[in-house]
Amino acid sequence: MSSPRISGIYAITPDLIDTTNLVMLTQQVLISGVQLIQYRNKIADNALKLEQAALLSTLCHEFNTPLIINDDLDLAIKVGADGVHLGIEDITVVEARRRLGPGKIIGASCYNKLRYAIEAENHGADYVAFGAFYISSTKSGAVSAPISLLCKAKQCLQIPVVAIGGIDSENIVELIYKGADAVAVSSSIFNSINIQLETKKLSCIFKQTKYSINNLNELSNDFT
């Protein structure tokens, strides 16, 4: 069964050493109505990651918004996060599920490989992520994924599909129409001049696009 929590705008935190700033920026994003937060910091040491993740866990729970920890299962457990996002070089989905239990969210990066996604679903992942669909300033050197992959994934997967990589208000619509259940964004909101305005804009576009898709599906059903 797909998780209803994996839908909408999925914000990924930027690499920041300044914890106060990180919490402030994340709060602005939460106020603006994102559906999920992923804590990802590739420049912090373990002590700083623990401090930041613990604060974000408390903050996200105040907003009733799931916090997912990138790559680090031990950190997710320590701070009581809602789940973990795994890459191909991290521990397996099976091991993560064994340690987290059935109530937590496990996501898996599948890059541009549909077979990775099928395997992740079979092993108990709650969602899979494909990308990068566009050039990403957050993750340089990321593999490129064709948008057609979203259509193929929706045809054979039961769990939600997340699109990632260089997504902004100019390209989000196509990804949603092709099947993305959620879109992961980072620099397009955290680097914007007005974080709340940009986040609300993306959220509004997502909701309007999904509404249009649902209406089109209903019309199609009426003629069948």
C-alpha positions as CSV (number, residue, x, y, z in Angstrom):
1,M,0.0,0.0,0.0
2,S,1.3,3.5,-0.8
3,S,1.7,6.0,1.9
4,P,-0.6,9.0,1.8
5,R,2.1,11.0,3.4
6,I,4.3,10.9,0.3
7,S,2.7,13.6,-1.8
8,G,3.3,17.2,-2.7
9,I,6.4,19.3,-2.0
10,Y,9.3,17.4,-0.4
11,A,11.9,19.9,0.8
12,I,15.5,18.9,1.2
13,T,17.6,21.0,3.6
14,P,20.7,22.8,2.3
15,D,24.3,22.2,3.6
16,L,24.6,24.7,6.4
17,I,26.9,24.9,9.4
18,D,24.8,27.7,11.0
19,T,22.2,25.7,12.9
20,T,20.2,28.7,13.9
21,N,19.9,29.7,10.2
22,L,19.0,26.2,9.2
23,V,16.2,26.0,11.7
24,M,14.9,29.4,10.8
25,L,14.8,28.6,7.1
26,T,13.2,25.2,7.7
27,Q,10.5,26.8,9.8
28,Q,9.7,29.2,7.0
29,V,9.3,26.2,4.6
30,L,7.1,24.4,7.1
31,I,4.9,27.5,7.6
32,S,4.4,27.6,3.8
33,G,3.0,24.1,3.8
34,V,5.5,21.5,2.5
35,Q,4.4,17.9,3.0
36,L,7.8,16.4,3.9
37,I,11.3,17.6,5.1
38,Q,14.5,15.7,4.4
39,Y,17.5,16.6,6.5
40,R,20.6,16.4,4.3
41,N,24.0,17.9,5.3
42,K,27.1,16.8,3.5
43,I,29.5,19.2,5.2
44,A,28.6,18.8,8.8
45,D,30.4,16.5,11.2
46,N,28.5,13.9,13.2
47,A,28.1,16.0,16.3
48,L,26.6,18.9,14.3
49,K,24.4,16.5,12.4
50,L,23.0,15.2,15.6
51,E,22.4,18.7,17.0
52,Q,20.7,19.9,13.8
53,A,18.6,16.7,13.2
54,A,17.3,16.7,16.8
55,L,16.2,20.4,16.5
56,L,14.6,19.7,13.1
57,S,12.8,16.6,14.5
58,T,11.2,18.7,17.2
59,L,10.3,21.4,14.8
60,C,8.8,19.1,12.2
61,H,6.7,17.3,14.8
62,E,5.3,20.6,15.9
63,F,4.1,21.1,12.3
64,N,3.0,17.5,12.1
65,T,5.3,17.1,9.1
66,P,7.4,14.0,8.6
67,L,11.2,14.4,8.9
68,I,13.3,12.0,6.8
69,I,17.0,11.7,7.4
70,N,19.2,11.3,4.4
71,D,21.5,8.3,4.4
72,D,22.0,7.9,8.1
73,L,19.8,5.3,9.8
74,D,21.5,5.6,13.2
75,L,20.9,9.3,13.2
76,A,17.3,8.8,12.3
77,I,16.8,6.5,15.2
78,K,18.6,8.8,17.7
79,V,16.5,11.8,16.9
80,G,13.2,10.0,16.5
81,A,12.8,10.9,12.9
82,D,9.9,9.6,10.8
83,G,12.1,7.8,8.4
84,V,15.2,7.5,6.4
85,H,16.2,8.0,2.7
86,L,18.7,5.5,1.4
87,G,21.1,5.6,-1.5
88,I,22.5,2.7,-3.5
89,E,25.6,2.6,-1.3
90,D,23.8,2.7,2.1
91,I,22.3,-0.2,4.1
92,T,19.6,-2.2,2.4
93,V,15.9,-1.4,2.7
94,V,15.4,-4.8,4.4
95,E,18.0,-3.9,7.1
96,A,16.5,-0.4,7.5
97,R,13.0,-1.9,7.9
98,R,14.2,-4.4,10.4
99,R,15.8,-1.7,12.6
100,L,13.1,1.0,12.1
101,G,10.0,-1.2,12.3
102,P,6.8,-1.0,10.3
103,G,5.7,2.5,11.3
104,K,8.6,4.5,9.8
105,I,9.1,5.8,6.2
106,I,11.8,4.3,4.1
107,G,12.7,6.0,0.7
108,A,15.2,4.8,-1.8
109,S,17.1,6.6,-4.5
110,C,16.8,4.8,-7.8
111,Y,18.5,7.4,-10.0
112,N,17.6,6.4,-13.6
113,K,17.1,2.6,-12.9
114,L,13.6,1.2,-12.9
115,R,14.9,-2.1,-11.7
116,Y,16.2,-0.5,-8.5
117,A,12.7,0.8,-7.8
118,I,11.1,-2.6,-8.4
119,E,13.6,-4.2,-6.0
120,A,13.1,-1.4,-3.4
121,E,9.3,-1.9,-3.5
122,N,9.6,-5.6,-3.2
123,H,11.9,-5.2,-0.1
124,G,9.4,-2.9,1.6
125,A,10.3,0.7,0.7
126,D,7.5,3.3,1.1
127,Y,8.6,5.4,-1.9
128,V,11.2,5.6,-4.5
129,A,13.0,8.7,-6.0
130,F,14.2,9.1,-9.5
131,G,16.5,11.9,-10.9
132,A,18.1,14.1,-11.6
133,F,15.6,15.2,-14.2
134,Y,17.2,18.6,-14.6
135,I,20.6,20.1,-13.8
136,S,21.0,20.2,-10.0
137,S,23.0,22.8,-8.2
138,T,22.6,20.8,-5.0
139,K,24.1,17.6,-6.2
140,S,26.7,18.2,-9.0
141,G,27.5,15.2,-11.1
142,A,24.1,13.6,-10.5
143,V,23.1,11.0,-13.1
144,S,20.5,12.2,-15.6
145,A,17.0,10.6,-15.7
146,P,14.6,10.8,-18.6
147,I,11.1,12.1,-17.8
148,S,9.6,9.1,-19.6
149,L,10.9,7.0,-16.7
150,L,8.1,8.5,-14.5
151,C,5.5,7.1,-16.8
152,K,7.1,3.6,-16.8
153,A,7.5,3.6,-13.1
154,K,3.8,4.5,-12.5
155,Q,2.8,1.5,-14.7
156,C,4.6,-1.1,-12.6
157,L,4.9,0.3,-9.1
158,Q,2.3,0.6,-6.3
159,I,4.3,2.9,-4.0
160,P,4.7,6.7,-4.5
161,V,7.2,8.1,-7.0
162,V,9.3,11.1,-6.1
163,A,11.0,13.3,-8.8
164,I,14.2,15.1,-7.9
165,G,16.9,17.2,-9.4
166,G,16.8,20.8,-10.5
167,I,13.1,21.2,-10.0
168,D,11.5,24.7,-9.9
169,S,8.3,26.4,-10.7
170,E,9.2,26.4,-14.4
171,N,9.5,22.6,-14.9
172,I,7.4,21.1,-12.0
173,V,4.2,20.7,-14.0
174,E,5.6,18.3,-16.6
175,L,6.9,16.0,-13.9
176,I,3.5,15.9,-12.1
177,Y,1.7,15.2,-15.4
178,K,4.1,12.4,-16.1
179,G,3.4,10.7,-12.8
180,A,5.4,12.2,-9.9
181,D,3.5,11.8,-6.6
182,A,5.9,14.2,-4.9
183,V,8.6,16.6,-6.1
184,A,11.8,17.0,-4.1
185,V,13.2,20.6,-4.1
186,S,16.1,22.3,-2.3
187,S,17.9,25.2,-4.0
188,S,14.7,26.5,-5.7
189,I,13.2,27.4,-2.3
190,F,16.2,27.6,0.1
191,N,18.1,29.9,-2.3
192,S,15.2,32.1,-3.2
193,I,14.8,35.7,-2.1
194,N,11.5,35.0,-0.5
195,I,11.4,31.4,0.8
196,Q,7.8,31.4,1.9
197,L,6.5,32.9,-1.3
198,E,8.4,30.4,-3.5
199,T,7.3,27.5,-1.4
200,K,3.7,28.5,-1.5
201,K,4.0,29.0,-5.2
202,L,5.3,25.5,-5.8
203,S,2.7,24.0,-3.5
204,C,-0.1,25.9,-5.3
205,I,1.2,24.7,-8.7
206,F,1.3,21.1,-7.4
207,K,-2.2,21.2,-6.1
208,Q,-3.6,22.9,-9.2
209,T,-1.9,20.4,-11.5
210,K,-3.1,17.4,-9.5
211,Y,-6.6,18.9,-9.5
212,S,-6.5,19.2,-13.3
213,I,-5.2,15.7,-13.7
214,N,-8.0,14.3,-11.5
215,N,-10.6,16.3,-13.5
216,L,-9.2,14.9,-16.8
217,N,-9.4,11.4,-15.4
218,E,-13.0,11.9,-14.3
219,L,-13.9,13.1,-17.7
220,S,-12.2,10.2,-19.3
221,N,-14.1,7.8,-17.1
222,D,-17.4,9.5,-18.1
223,F,-16.8,8.6,-21.7
224,T,-15.8,5.0,-21.1
